[in-house]
């Protein structure tokens, strides 16, 4: 076996040591990308990676070709590869061939229109999101097959959701085998085929090289609900962009919503009132505030908090219960409970990007609390044209 060479990565994490190892590829009318990549991964002399599963994203016609050439009894090149190179336990069958769906949910034959592009992006993104949700899985994604847009979306999806154990690559096949529909991998025995230009070539002499492609992972900046949900490709990209953009906080008291990290977030009056207290302090350029003491009601804190609470609920709001609770003042337990709930909602909506909108304690004693946003990044509006709520 003539193994391909690939430079070792600097990452300490070893994908081959994960219990679940997936090869995910995209293809159009050349399903041999599966066997070529599988061969290259298993034959890597520096870090061999034998998948436990192979998954293929393709078109309706691509799926038909993959089944006939890779899995059929007559050809079955996937099974031949596993037998030739003793690769037991690699699961790949018809259920692992995923046909892209168009905007109407029908099998897609090709990517021809903007609607097809959006549907393909969403489909590929969903596959990558689902695989990377498994912490015990290492994903190797190959962008070598299919239309260029398919490879782009797969690579971009891995940037959005990829983890340290995941890898991205492109497989390169030596001439004249690259242009041959009858070539599937370098065989450990002589097999002569005819190339497109009429040449005869022995597949035992073929060279297959795996080129690993570094990628920057943006996963840490995505909100939790996008990592676990079914957001579209465009929405996921927008969330990543917002997480990387300078923090901006807009507070709409009347609608009980804020705009933070590019996302509209509904907040209950109790949490919104606390955030509004610190937002006004930041706008005024005041020093951070000391929190009320545990078990000691603080009338000044109750006054500033109730003032914002009334602004949130309006003149018709029922705040008697809150006023009774704070009749003697706000103590440290009440403050901490509101602050904790606020931070939980922000974290759920924004993920790590919520850090910019947290009420920070200064990191040293005595604790003094405030927003770290720049004053010009905070604003209140009575009526703002927010986008549709999330």
C-alpha positions in Angstrom: 0.0 0.0 0.0 1.5 3.3 -1.0 0.3 5.7 1.7 -0.4 9.3 1.0 1.4 11.9 3.1 -0.2 14.6 5.2 1.6 16.9 7.6 0.6 16.3 11.2 -1.5 19.0 12.8 -0.4 20.9 15.9 -3.6 20.1 17.7 -3.2 17.8 20.8 -6.6 16.3 20.3 -6.4 13.0 18.3 -9.6 12.4 16.2 -8.7 8.8 15.7 -9.1 8.1 19.5 -12.8 9.1 19.5 -15.3 6.2 19.8 -17.5 7.6 17.0 -15.6 8.8 13.9 -17.5 10.2 10.9 -16.4 10.9 7.3 -18.9 13.4 5.7 -18.5 14.1 2.0 -20.4 16.0 -0.6 -20.6 14.7 -4.2 -22.4 15.2 -7.4 -21.9 12.6 -10.2 -18.6 11.3 -9.0 -19.2 9.1 -5.9 -15.7 7.8 -6.0 -14.8 10.8 -3.8 -16.0 8.6 -0.9 -13.6 5.7 -1.5 -10.7 8.0 -2.5 -11.0 10.0 0.8 -11.6 6.9 2.9 -8.5 5.3 1.4 -6.4 8.5 2.1 -7.6 8.8 5.7 -6.9 5.1 6.5 -3.5 5.2 4.8 -2.2 8.4 6.4 1.1 7.4 7.9 1.1 10.2 10.5 -2.4 10.0 11.9 -4.5 7.2 10.3 -8.2 7.9 10.7 -10.6 5.0 10.1 -14.2 6.2 10.3 -16.8 4.2 12.0 -19.4 5.8 9.7 -19.4 7.3 6.3 -22.1 9.9 5.3 -22.6 11.4 1.9 -24.6 14.5 0.9 -25.6 14.5 -2.7 -28.3 15.1 -5.3 -31.0 12.6 -6.3 -29.0 11.4 -9.3 -25.8 11.5 -7.2 -27.5 9.1 -4.7 -28.4 6.7 -7.5 -24.9 6.6 -8.8 -23.4 6.2 -5.3 -25.7 3.3 -4.6 -24.9 1.5 -7.9 -21.1 2.1 -7.9 -20.3 1.9 -4.2 -22.9 -0.4 -2.6 -24.3 -2.7 -5.4 -23.5 -6.4 -5.6 -22.1 -5.9 -9.1 -19.7 -3.1 -8.4 -19.6 -2.4 -4.7 -16.4 -0.4 -4.7 -16.9 0.6 -1.0 -17.1 -3.0 0.1 -14.1 -3.9 -2.1 -12.0 -1.1 -0.6 -12.8 -2.3 3.0 -11.9 -5.9 2.0 -8.7 -4.9 0.1 -7.4 -2.8 3.0 -8.9 -4.7 6.0 -11.2 -1.9 7.2 -13.8 -3.7 9.2 -16.8 -2.1 10.9 -17.1 1.0 8.6 -20.8 1.6 8.4 -22.1 2.9 5.1 -25.4 2.0 3.5 -28.3 3.6 1.7 -29.5 5.3 4.9 -26.2 7.2 5.1 -26.7 8.8 1.7 -28.5 12.0 2.3 -30.3 13.6 -0.7 -30.6 17.4 -0.6 -34.2 18.7 -0.6 -35.4 21.8 -2.3 -37.5 24.6 -0.7 -40.6 22.4 -1.3 -39.1 19.3 0.4 -38.6 17.5 -2.9 -35.4 15.6 -3.7 -33.0 18.0 -5.5 -31.5 17.0 -8.8 -29.1 20.0 -9.1 -28.4 23.4 -7.6 -29.6 25.8 -10.3 -31.5 28.7 -8.6 -31.0 31.0 -5.6 -33.7 29.0 -3.9 -31.8 25.8 -4.5 -28.7 27.4 -3.1 -30.5 28.4 0.1 -32.0 25.0 0.4 -28.7 23.3 -0.1 -27.0 25.5 2.4 -29.7 24.8 5.0 -29.5 21.1 4.4 -25.7 20.9 4.7 -25.7 23.1 7.7 -28.3 20.9 9.4 -26.2 17.7 8.8 -23.1 19.3 10.2 -25.0 20.7 13.2 -26.5 17.3 14.0 -23.1 15.5 13.8 -21.2 18.0 15.9 -23.8 18.0 18.6 -22.3 14.6 19.7 -19.4 15.4 21.9 -18.1 11.8 21.6 -17.8 12.1 17.8 -14.9 13.3 15.6 -15.9 14.6 12.2 -13.8 14.6 9.1 -15.4 16.6 6.3 -14.3 16.4 2.7 -15.1 19.2 0.2 -13.6 17.5 -2.8 -16.8 16.4 -4.5 -20.0 18.0 -5.8 -20.6 21.5 -7.1 -18.3 24.3 -5.7 -21.2 25.7 -3.7 -21.7 22.4 -1.9 -18.0 22.3 -0.9 -18.2 25.9 0.2 -21.2 25.4 2.3 -19.7 22.3 4.0 -16.5 24.1 4.8 -18.4 27.2 6.1 -20.7 24.9 8.2 -17.7 23.3 9.8 -16.3 26.8 10.6 -19.6 27.6 12.3 -20.0 24.3 14.2 -16.6 22.6 14.1 -14.8 21.6 17.3 -11.1 20.9 18.1 -11.4 17.2 17.1 -13.0 18.0 13.7 -11.1 18.2 10.4 -11.6 19.5 6.9 -9.8 18.3 3.8 -9.7 18.0 0.0 -8.4 14.8 -1.7 -6.1 15.0 -4.7 -5.8 12.2 -7.3 -2.8 11.8 -9.6 -3.1 11.9 -13.4 -4.5 10.2 -15.4 -6.8 8.7 -12.8 -8.4 12.0 -11.7 -10.4 12.2 -14.9 -11.5 8.5 -14.9 -15.0 7.5 -13.9 -13.7 3.9 -13.4 -11.1 4.8 -10.7 -12.1 4.5 -7.1 -8.9 4.0 -5.1 -5.3 2.7 -5.5 -5.7 -1.0 -5.5 -3.1 -3.3 -3.7 -3.0 -5.4 -6.9 -2.7 -4.7 -10.6 -5.9 -3.4 -12.2 -5.8 -1.9 -15.6 -8.4 0.6 -16.7 -8.9 2.9 -19.7 -9.0 6.6 -19.0 -11.2 9.1 -20.8 -8.5 10.0 -23.4 -8.0 6.3 -24.2 -4.9 5.7 -22.1 -4.4 2.5 -20.2 -3.4 2.9 -16.6 -2.8 0.6 -13.6 -4.7 1.6 -10.5 -1.9 0.1 -8.3 0.3 3.0 -9.5 -2.2 5.8 -8.5 -1.4 8.3 -5.8 -4.0 9.8 -3.6 -3.1 12.7 -1.4 -5.2 14.2 1.4 -4.7 18.0 1.8 -6.0 19.1 5.2 -7.5 22.6 5.2 -7.2 24.7 8.4 -10.4 26.4 9.5 -11.3 29.0 12.1 -14.1 27.7 14.5 -16.8 30.2 15.3 -18.8 27.8 17.4 -17.8 29.4 20.7 -19.6 32.6 19.6 -23.0 31.0 18.6 -26.0 31.1 20.9 -27.0 27.9 22.6 -30.4 27.8 20.9 -28.7 27.9 17.4 -26.3 25.1 18.3 -29.2 22.9 19.3 -31.9 24.2 17.0 -32.8 24.2 13.3 -31.8 27.7 12.3 -31.2 28.3 8.6 -27.7 28.8 7.2 -28.3 32.6 6.8 -29.6 33.0 10.4 -26.6 31.0 11.8 -24.1 33.2 9.8 -25.9 36.3 11.0 -25.6 35.2 14.6 -21.9 34.5 14.1 -21.4 38.0 12.6 -23.3 39.6 15.5 -21.2 37.8 18.0 -18.0 39.1 16.4 -19.3 42.7 15.9 -18.9 45.5 18.5 -21.4 45.1 21.3 -24.5 47.4 21.0 -27.4 47.4 23.5 -30.8 49.0 22.7 -33.5 48.9 25.3 -37.2 49.2 24.4 -39.0 49.6 27.7 -42.5 49.8 26.2 -42.2 46.5 24.3 -40.1 44.8 27.1 -37.4 43.9 24.7 -33.7 44.5 24.1 -31.6 44.3 21.0 -28.2 42.8 21.9 -25.7 40.9 19.8 -27.9 41.6 16.8 -30.7 39.6 18.3 -34.1 40.7 19.7 -34.6 39.3 23.2 -37.8 39.5 25.3 -37.2 40.1 29.0 -39.6 40.0 31.9 -40.2 43.3 33.7 -38.2 42.3 36.7 -35.0 41.5 34.8 -35.4 44.3 32.3 -35.8 46.8 35.1 -32.5 45.7 36.6 -30.7 46.0 33.3 -32.2 49.4 32.8 -30.8 50.6 36.1 -27.3 49.8 35.0 -27.8 51.0 31.5 -28.8 54.5 32.7 -25.8 54.5 35.1 -23.6 53.7 32.2 -25.1 56.4 30.0 -24.7 59.0 32.8 -21.0 58.1 33.1 -21.4 57.2 36.8 -19.1 54.9 38.7 -20.2 51.2 39.3 -22.7 50.6 42.0 -22.3 48.7 45.2 -24.9 45.9 45.5 -27.3 45.9 48.5 -26.1 44.0 51.4 -27.3 40.4 52.1 -30.2 40.5 54.6 -30.1 44.4 54.9 -32.9 46.2 52.9 -31.5 49.2 51.0 -34.2 51.9 50.3 -32.1 53.7 47.7 -31.7 50.5 45.7 -35.5 49.9 45.9 -36.2 53.4 44.7 -34.0 53.2 41.6 -35.2 49.7 40.8 -38.9 50.6 41.2 -38.5 53.7 39.1 -37.3 51.5 36.1 -39.9 48.9 36.9 -42.7 51.4 36.5 -41.2 52.6 33.2 -41.3 49.0 32.0 -44.9 48.2 33.0 -46.4 51.6 32.3 -49.0 53.5 34.3 -51.5 50.6 34.1 -49.0 48.0 35.3 -49.8 45.9 38.3 -46.7 46.3 40.5 -48.2 46.1 43.9 -46.6 42.7 44.7 -43.1 44.1 43.7 -43.7 47.3 45.8 -44.7 45.2 48.8 -41.6 43.0 48.4 -39.4 46.1 48.4 -41.4 48.2 50.9 -38.4 48.4 53.3 -35.8 48.3 50.5 -34.0 45.8 48.3 -31.6 43.4 49.9 -28.7 41.4 48.5 -30.7 38.2 48.0 -33.3 40.0 45.8 -30.6 41.7 43.8 -28.7 38.5 43.2 -31.8 36.6 42.2 -32.8 39.2 39.5 -29.2 39.4 38.3 -28.9 35.6 38.0 -32.1 35.3 36.0 -31.1 38.1 33.7 -27.8 36.6 33.0 -29.4 33.2 32.3 -31.7 34.6 29.7 -28.9 36.5 28.0 -26.7 33.4 27.9 -29.5 31.3 26.4 -30.1 33.9 23.7 -26.6 34.9 22.9 -24.2 32.2 24.1 -20.7 33.4 24.9 -21.6 36.8 23.3 -23.7 37.5 26.4 -20.5 38.3 28.3 -20.5 41.8 26.8 -24.0 42.5 28.3 -23.5 41.0 31.7 -23.6 43.1 34.9 -19.9 42.7 36.0 -18.8 42.9 39.6 -15.4 44.5 38.9 -13.4 41.4 39.8 -12.1 42.7 43.1 -13.4 43.6 46.6 -15.3 45.6 47.5 -17.6 44.4 44.7 -19.0 47.2 42.5 -21.4 46.4 39.7 -21.9 47.9 36.3 -22.0 47.3 32.5 -18.7 47.4 30.7 -20.2 48.6 27.4 -19.1 52.0 26.2 -21.7 54.7 26.9 -22.2 55.3 23.2 -23.1 51.6 22.7 -26.2 51.9 25.0 -29.4 53.6 24.1 -33.1 53.6 25.2 -35.9 54.0 22.7 -39.6 54.5 23.1 -40.4 52.9 19.8 -37.8 51.2 17.6 -38.2 49.2 14.5 -36.9 45.8 15.7 -36.8 42.8 13.4 -39.1 39.9 14.0 -38.6 38.4 17.4 -36.6 35.2 17.8 
